[in-house]
Structures are given as C-alpha cells and as structure tokens.
Amino acid sequence: VQLQASGGGLVQAGGSLRLSCSVFGSILSIRSRGWYRQAPGKTRELVASLPVGGQSTFAATVKGRFTISRDNARKTMYLQMNNLKPEDTAVYYCTLRTSNETIWGQGTQVTVSS
C-alpha cells in the first residue's frame, strides 16, 4: 500500500489549500486516517485525525480552520485548510493507521507567506 499526497504549494496568509492523499493498493482494517505536519526545526505533530466510525479531531492550533474528510469511492482523503497562517508552513504527511501499523505518505510542502 502506498499513499500519495498532493496539493501543497505557496499561498498568502488568509488563503486556502486542499491537500489530497490517494491510496494505492488494498488495505483492510483501517482504524483511522490522519494528517501530520513537520515544520523546520520542530517535531512532527498530529494536525487532524478521522477515526473510522468516530468524530474527527484537530490540533488546537488548527481547530476551526482545517477539516478532514474522505472519499471512499476515490480512495482519497483530504485536508481542507482555510485562513492559513505563516505558522502553518510545514511539510504535511497523510497517514493510515491499521491494527498493527501506520502507513505514511511522502509529504507535501505547504508554505504560507505573510
């Protein structure tokens, strides 16, 4: 199974981006989907999580601005990011968590200019 993230880029503060993550291959027993990010010099942090059959959760720093969703037919998950801030600048990674592993995508760069 491979995850392919896309949709990153350069945007001005206050703008929006939608990240996509396509799943290639078959996977059983998905427990949750998520997006992480890692800014230069900082540790990787969980931005948003969507557990199967559960409610989405968000980091306090993005709550109210980001939403996470999925399209099972397209085997794709999304991260809609609105009202972006310079501190949102980071490499964003999508993940799938199963019962025994977490699968990571390759990351997509998001840069927010002030």
Residue pairs with C-beta under 8 A, 6 or more apart in sequence:
1 23
1 24
1 25
1 26
1 27
1 96
1 103
2 23
2 24
2 25
2 105
3 21
3 22
3 23
3 24
3 94
3 95
3 96
3 103
3 104
3 105
3 106
4 21
4 22
4 24
4 105
4 106
5 19
5 20
5 21
5 92
5 93
5 94
5 105
5 106
5 107
5 108
6 19
6 20
6 21
6 22
6 108
7 17
7 18
7 19
7 20
7 108
8 17
8 19
8 91
8 92
8 108
8 109
8 110
8 111
9 17
9 109
9 110
9 111
10 111
10 112
10 113
11 17
11 84
11 110
11 111
11 112
11 113
12 112
12 113
13 84
13 85
13 86
13 112
13 113
13 114
14 83
14 84
15 84
15 112
16 80
16 81
16 82
16 83
16 84
17 81
17 84
17 110
18 78
18 79
18 80
18 81
19 35
19 78
19 79
19 81
19 92
19 94
19 108
19 110
20 76
20 77
20 78
21 35
21 76
21 77
21 78
21 79
21 94
21 105
22 74
22 75
22 76
23 75
23 76
23 77
23 96
24 75
27 96
27 98
27 103
28 98
29 98
29 99
30 52
30 96
30 97
30 98
31 51
31 52
31 97
31 98
31 99
32 49
32 50
32 51
32 52
32 54
32 96
32 97
33 49
33 50
33 68
33 70
33 77
33 94
33 95
33 96
33 97
34 46
34 47
34 48
34 49
34 50
34 68
34 94
34 95
34 96
34 97
35 46
35 47
35 48
35 49
35 68
35 79
35 92
35 93
35 94
35 95
36 44
36 45
36 46
36 47
36 92
36 93
36 95
37 44
37 45
37 47
37 88
37 90
37 91
37 92
37 93
37 110
38 44
38 45
38 90
38 91
38 93
38 107
39 87
39 89
39 90
39 91
42 90
44 93
45 59
46 59
47 58
47 59
47 62
47 66
47 79
47 92
48 56
48 57
48 58
48 59
48 62
48 66
48 67
48 68
48 79
49 56
49 57
49 58
49 68
50 56
50 68
50 69
50 70
50 77
56 67
56 68
58 66
58 68
61 87
62 81
62 88
65 81
65 82
65 83
65 84
66 79
66 80
66 81
66 82
67 79
67 80
68 77
68 78
68 79
68 80
69 77
69 78
69 80
70 76
70 77
70 78
71 77
71 78
77 94
79 92
79 94
81 88
81 110
84 110
84 112
85 112
86 112
86 113
86 114
87 112
88 110
88 112
89 110
89 111
89 112
90 109
90 110
91 107
91 108
91 109
91 110
92 107
92 108
92 109
92 110
93 104
93 105
93 106
93 107
94 104
94 105
95 102
95 103
95 104
95 105
96 102
96 103
97 103
